[in-house]
């Protein structure tokens, strides 16, 4: 058990589905208080909240559209009100939305993808920063993607661009917040099966072909990502900041 996480207050965006669900469960197992943001997964969010409460932890569920600045601000305010503070922010919310090549991309679609993956992250982080910097040691972990490293598969131009921007956002933010005791890192997952994201946007044939090119000869799962997120989040007095941890079985190792 990672005792550094005992009684720490954590906000996980999109924390009730896929990778976010696994991250929330891992934090609960390590004794952290959790604020579980969700957009549509209300039933699962309530289940996770009850799991935390049954362990004697504080927990709250927060519905919101984080592309709306007011909802992002409210999510942070509700977190602090319910948990008593904020030590860790996990920026997990994001979506590919749909696969569209350059000639198919409408301006409204481009803006939607950027808002979901990037602008919402800025809104939440900006609202959370005053609370994070109030502590001696705090941490932010942003969810990027292997697509942000390599450009992604066909039809993921907007998504890949937004995830690549998160890598830069992470580096820049680590420089800004580092002097205030906040470390900022990212994870870049590769093929993570068993999530709604890949169930929706990745065919079985495409997944099988991708696995053939992964040196460890398997796809990842949500727990693979969650363990890495917890490690980066918990090293309060560590020296890792502005870094991106690639989680892809060796298919990208630069």
N, C-alpha and C positions, 0 to 999 in steps of 0.2 A: 504494500500500500504506500502511495506517495503522500507522506504526512504533510508535505508543504501545501497541500490543497485542502486540508481540514479547515472547515468554516470559512473558506474563501468564497466571495460572492461573484458569481459568473453569469453573464448574459450571453446566450447562444441564439443567434438569429437563425430562423428556419430550423429550430432545434427539435422538431417533432417528426421529421421524416428523413429517410436515407442516411447520409453521413451525419447530418445534424442530430438525428435520433441516437446514433451510436456515440457521438461526442457527449450528448447529455447524459446518457447512461454511464459512461466512463467517469464523468465528473461526480455523479451521484455516488458511484461505488467508492470514490476516493474521498468522500465526506464533504463535498462542496455544496454550498447553497446555490440553487439554480433559478434563473429567470428564463423561461422557455418561450421564445417568440415563435409565433406561427402565423400563417396567412390563411390556410384552409384546413389544416390537420388538427382540428380542435379535440377530437376524441383521443388521439394519441398524446397530445399535449397534456390533457387531464390525467391520462394514465401515468405518464412520466412524473407529473406533479405528485401524484399519490404515492408512487414508489419512493420519491424523496422524503415526503412527509412521514411515511412508515419507518424510515430510517432515522427519524428525528431531525431532519434537515428543514431549512426554510425553502420554499418553492413557490413560484408564481407563474401563471401562464398569461401571455400577452398577445392579443391579436392585433395585427397591423399591416398596412401596406407601406413598406419602408421606402418606396419610391416617392412617398409623400413626406415632406420634411416634418410636418406636424406629427405624423404617426411615429417617425423615428425618434423625435424628441420625447414623445409620450412613452415610448418603450423604455427609454433610459430612465425617465422620471419614475415610472412604475417599478422598475427594477430596484432603484435606490430606495424608494419608499417601502417596498416589501422586504427587501433583504437587509437594508440598513447601510448600504454602500455598494461600491463596485470595484473589484480587484482585477477582473479578467473579462475581456471582450473577445468573443469568437464571432467574426464576421463570416458567416457560412451561407447566407442567403444568396441565391443566384439561379440562373436558368439559361439554357440554350434557346428556349422559346420555340424555335423551328429551324430547320436547315434551309438556308437560302443562299444561293450563289450571288456574286456581285450584281449581275444583271437582274436579279429578282428582288433585290433589297430596296424596299421603299424607305423613305426618310423616317416615317413613323415607326417602322420596324427597327431600324438602326437605333433610334432614340430610345425605344422601349428596352432593347437589350442592354444598352449602356446604362439606362436608369436602374434596371433591376440588378445588374452585376457590379456597377461602379459607383454611380451617384448615390445609391442607397447606402453603400458602404461609407462614403464620405459623410452623409447625413448622420448616421449612427455614431461614427467615430468622433465627429465634431461635438455631438451632444454628450458623449461619454468622457471626453478628454478631461474636463475639469474634475470629474470624480476620480478618474484613474490617477491623475497627477497629484491628488490629495494624499495618496499613500506613498510610502517610501519605495515600495517595489510593486509595480503593476505590469500587466502584460496584455498585448493584443496579438491574436493570430488570425490572419486573413486566409480565406480559401481561394487559391488561384487554381491553375489546372495545367496539366501537361500541354494542353492546347495553346496556352499562353507562351510556352517555350517553343513548340514546333509548328504552330499554325493550325493544328487540328485537321480533321477529315473534311472532305468536300461539304460545302454548305454551312461551315461553322465560322465564316469570316468575321461576322460581328461578335460572336461569342469569344473567339480566340483573341480578337483585338482587345476586348474588355478585360479578359483574364491576363493578357500581357501587361495591360495598364496597371493591374493590381500588383504585379511584381514591382513596378516602378513606384507606385503609391506606397508600398511597404518600405522600400529603401528610403524614400524621401521622408516618410513619417517617422522612421526610426531616428533620423537625424534631428528632426524637430522635437520629438518627445523624449529622446534619450537623456538630455540634461535634467529632465523632471523625474527621472527614475522609471520611465515606461519603456519596456522593450517591445519592439514590433517585429514580428516575423510572419512568414507565410508558408503554406504547404501547397504543393502542386501535384495533386493526384493524377494518375494515368487512368487506365481502364479499371473502374471499380464497379463490378457487377452486383446485382441484387438490389439496386436502387431504382427509384422511379425515373431518374434521369436517363439511365441507359435502357431501362425497360421501354421507355418512350422513344428514344432517339437512336438507339443502336440495334441493328438486326443481329440475329444469332450468327449469321454468316460473317458479318463484319467483325463481331466479337471474336469468333473462332480464328479468323485471319490475323487479328491483332495479337491474340495470345501466342500464335506461332512465332511472332517476332519478339516476345518477351523472354529474356534469358532465363528467368526462374520458372518459365513454362506454366504460369497460371495467371489468371486475372487477380486483381486485388479485391478486397471487400471493405465494408465500411469501418470495421474495427481496425484494419491496417492504418487507416487515416486517423481514426480517433486516438489511437495510442500516440501517434506522432504529435497531434495537436496538444494532448495533455502534457507531453514532455516539454514542448516549447513553452507552453503556458506556465508551467510550474517552476521553471528555473529562474526564480525571482532575482537571485543574486548572481545569475550566470553572466556569461560574456557573449551570448548569442543574440544578436539583434541586427535587423536589416537583412536577414538571411531567408532563403527559400529552401525548404526541405522537399526534395523530389521523391515521390512515392509511386514508383512505376515498375518495380521488378527488374530494373536495369535497362529498360528500353531507351532511356535518355539519361546520360551520365556525365554531361559536360559541367 
